[in-house]
Amino acid sequence: MTIREELEAREREWLSPHAVCSADTKGRAADISPDTLRTEFQRDRDRILHCKSFRRLKFKTQVFIAPEDDHFRTRLTHTLEVSQVARTLARALRLNEDLAEAIALGHDLGHTPFGHCGERCLDRLTGGGFRHNEQSLRVVEVLEGGEGLNLTWEVRDGIVHHSGKGAAATLEGQCVARADRIAYINHDIDDAIRAGVLREFELPHELLRILGETHGQRIDTMITDIVRESRNQPFIRMSDTVQQATDELRDFLFKRVYMDGWRADEERRCDHVLTSLFHYFLENPGEMPLEYVQIAYRDGTERAVVDYLACMTDRYALRTYERLFIPAAFPIN
């Protein structure tokens, strides 16, 4: 018996009947030979962890664009926090921790530069045709390495359903959707206070009495409540009290952080950068890297330009804009 087979046998003994065992995966688009050491979901986790799109997350905005402070979250640190929360939930509920981790690590691979500002910009430019969860799926199915990562069906389903309409087919995927919200609500409060956008005394006291006064207490309350409500059940949910408080705290963040007036100038500049790049490369597709020129021939120029822009980091987008539109000093010998 190989180590992989031992791991699969251990899953069958330990995991909840509502979990997905690795040996029961619906498979991949292209069959591959079994690994002797790793289960299928462990292989997916490793494929995501080692891909270029994952490494680019460290220079993509979470909320605060190109922050100078080293302690603000980026899209990469957000992803790692989501992974930690998802794994905690999966472990406590006796679900497949490897599947939850793989989905969490891949859930934001298709996110744009400049965070949700960039997402809204590309959605506007394409007439309502851009969602970062759908782009994340495109990254793992098509773009990464020129042919995608050939992930299992369960991981791809969890990635595309971590946000937006519809729920993931697996409880592991539903854990990631919950973990994503738990992570960003709490770390965005932390970053907003660090940035001076919020002060601790401004947080709604009635919600803190339910969820907790500190960052750690709120995360613990949300996770513990999900485990209490969902253990040995075919669903993932919060209690009505904690769910309502969590939703109201999220609404508070939208009003005071995500959509508040302090972001207007910042978002206008980011929108200008991406809009300018979008129209430039529509008119000059041959100036994109070869892989995107090939996409333009296969799927159309707009599709290729959107893929190119969505893959950019904040700093690469800014440097490309500067190279194309900002005059350089004339060299004097």
N, C-alpha and C positions, 0 to 999 in steps of 0.2 A: 504494500500500500504506500502510495506517495504521500508527501507532506500535504499536498493539496487535498487529497482524498481524506486524510485524517481531519483536516480543517472542515471539510464538507460534512463529515460524519459528526463532528462536534457541533456544527450548526444545527443539524437535525435533532440532536439531543437537547440542546440548550435553548434555541430560539423559540419565541412565541409562535403559536399556529398562525398568527396574523402576519408574521415576518416573511420576507422572501429569502429562501435559501439560495446560495450561490449556484448550486447544481441545477436549480429549477429556473434559471434565467431563460427568457424568451430568445436569447441569442443576439448575434450581431448581424449586420448587413452582409458581411463577408466572413465566412467561417475561418477560424484559426485553430491550430492544434492546442490541446490543453497544456497548461503549464504544470510542471512537477511541484513547484513550491507555492504558487499563489492561486487563490480562487479568482473567478472571473471579475468580481467586483474589486478585488485588490489590484488586479491588472489595470482596470479602468482608472482607479485612483492614481496609479503610478504614471499612466499615459498622460493624464491631465497635469499632474505635478511637474512633469518634465517638458511640457510643451512651451513654445514661445509665447503663446497668448497668456499663459499663466504668469510668466515672468514680467510681461508688460503691465500687469495690474499694479505693480508697485509705483508706477508713475501715472496712474489714473486717479482722478478726483473721486473722493467719497462725497463730501459736502463742501469743504473749503478748498478753493482752487489754488493749486501750486503754493501751499503754505510754506513759509520759511521755518516755522517751528517744527522740530523733529517729532513731536508727539501727536500731531494731528493724524487721524486715520487716513489711509489711502484705500483704494479699492482692494488692494492685496490684504492689508491688515483687517479690513472688514470681512473679507472672505475667510480668513483664518479664524476670526471670532465666530462667524456663522458655523464653520466646521466644528469648532469646539462645542458650541451649544447643541448642534445636531447630534454629535456623537454622544453627548451626555444624555440627551433624550432617548436616543436609540438604545443605549446600554441599559438605562433604567427600565425601559419598556420591553426589553429582550427582543429588540428588532435587530436587523442586520447593520451593525455599525459601519462595516466597510462600504456598504451601498450608500448609507447616509453621508459618509465622508466623501465619497466620489462625487455625488450630486452636489454637495456643498462646495467643493473645490472648483467645480465647473460651472456653477450657476451664473456667474457674472463675466464669463470669458468674452462675451459679446458687448460688454458695456462700452459706451463711447468715451472719448475724452471729455473733460469738464462735467462729468457726472450726469445728472438728469437734465441739466441745461442742454448738454449735447444731444441727449436722447430726444428732447422736445424739438430741437432744431432739425435733426434729420427726419423726424416724423413730419414736421411741417414741409420740409423740402421735397419729400416723397409723397405728399398728399395723403398723410395718415397711414403710411406703410412701414413704420419702423417701431419695433418693440425690442428692448434689449434682451428679454428672455428668448425671443425667437432668433435674434442674432447670435446668442450664445449657442443655440442648437445648430445654427448654420456653421459656426466656427468648428464645432466638433464633428459635424457630418461632412463638411465640404472644404472649409478654408485651411484648417491647420495642416501644414505639411503638403498642401495641394490636393489632398484626397481625404481629409478628415482623420479622426482618431479611431474610427471603427469601434465605438463603444457599445456596450450592451443596451438593449431596449429599455431596461428599467432606469438606467442612468440618464439616457436621453429624455425619457419621459419626465423624470424628476427635474431636469434642467429647464425644460420648456415650461413646466407648470409651477415653477417656484414663485411666480407672480403672474398677475393677469387673471383672465377668466379660466375657470376650471381647476380642479384639484388633481394632483398627481395620483396615478393609479395605485401606488404603493404607500404604505404608512411611512416608510423611510423618506420618500419624497415629500410627504406632508409634514414630516418633522423638519425638513430643511426649510420649507416655506414658513413654518412657525419660527424657526431659529433665525431666519433672515430678518423677520420683523423684530424679534426680541433684541437681536444684535444692534440693528441700526437705530431703533428707538433709544436705547440706552447709551450707545457710544456717541450718537449725535448730540445728546444732551451734554455729555461730558465735553465734547469738542466745542459746542456752542458756549458753554461756560468758560472754557479756556480762551476762546476768542473774544470774550466780552460781549457777545451778542445776547446772552442770557446771564442772569444772576440767580444763584440758588434760591433765594427767597421768592423769586418770581414763579417758580414751578408751582402748579396747582396743589395746595396743601391737602385738599380732600382726596386727591388721587394718590399722593404720597402716603397718606394714612393706610391706604389699601395695599399699595405696591411696595412701599419701603422708602425710607428717607435717603438712602445712599445708592450709588450705582450697583454695588454688589447685592444689596438687599432686594432691589427691584428685579434683577436678573434671577436671583434665587426664587423669589415669589412666583415669577412667571413660569420658570421651569418646573418647580415643585407642583404648581397647580396643574400643569399639563399632565405630569406623571400621575398625579392623584386621580384626575378625571379620566385618563386614557388607559391606565394599566389593565391589561387583559381584555381590552375592548377592540373592536374592528374600526376604530376611528381615532383621530387625534383632535383634542379640543381642550379649551379652557372652561372653567366655571363661568357662569354668567357674570358674577361680580368682578372677577379679574379680567375677563374679556372686555367688559364695558370700560373699566378703568384704563386698560391698555389702549383701547380704541380712542378714548378721550385724550390720553397723553399724546398719542400720535397726531390727533387733530390739532392739539396745542402746538406741536412742533411744526406742522404745516403753516400755521398762522404766524408763528414767531420766528421760525428759522428758515424753512424751505421756501416759502413764498413771500416773506416779508420784504418791505421796501429797500432794506439795506443791500439786497442782492441785485437790485435792478440794473445798476451800472455795470456790475460784474457780469451779469447774464447777457446784457446787450453786447458787451465786448466779445464774449465767447461766441455768441450767436453770429456776430459779424465775421469772426475768424473762420468758423466752419462754413458759413454761407459763401464766403469768398472762395474758399478752397473747393467747395462743391461745384460752383459754376466754372472755376478755372479748369478743373480736371474733366468736367463734362466737355469743355471745348478743346482740351489738350490731353486726351486719354493716353496717348503714347508716352507722356512724361511720368506716368505711374510706374512702379516696379513691374517687372515682366509678369509676375503671377496675376496681377490685377488686369494687365492688358489682355492676358489670356481669358480671364473671366469676362471682360468686355466683349470679346469675340464670341464667347459661348452663351452668355446670359444677358448681354446688353450693357451699354456704357453706364447707365445710371446705377444698375446693380453693382457694377465693379467699383464705381466711385463711392457708393455707400459703404461697401465692404472695406475699402481702403481707409476712409475717414473713421469708421467705427473702430478699426484696429489701432488707430494712432493713440499714442500717449499724449498727455497734456503738452509736455515739452516738445515732442516731435511735431505736433500740430502748430505750436507757436513758432518753432524754428522754420517749418515749411512756409508758413505765412510770411515770416520775415524775409526768407530767401526770395519769395516770389513777388512780394509787394512793397518791401521797405528798401529804399535806395541805399546802396553801400557807399562808403566814402571812396572818392576817387584816389587810387594809389599814386603817390608822387615819389619819383625816384630821387 
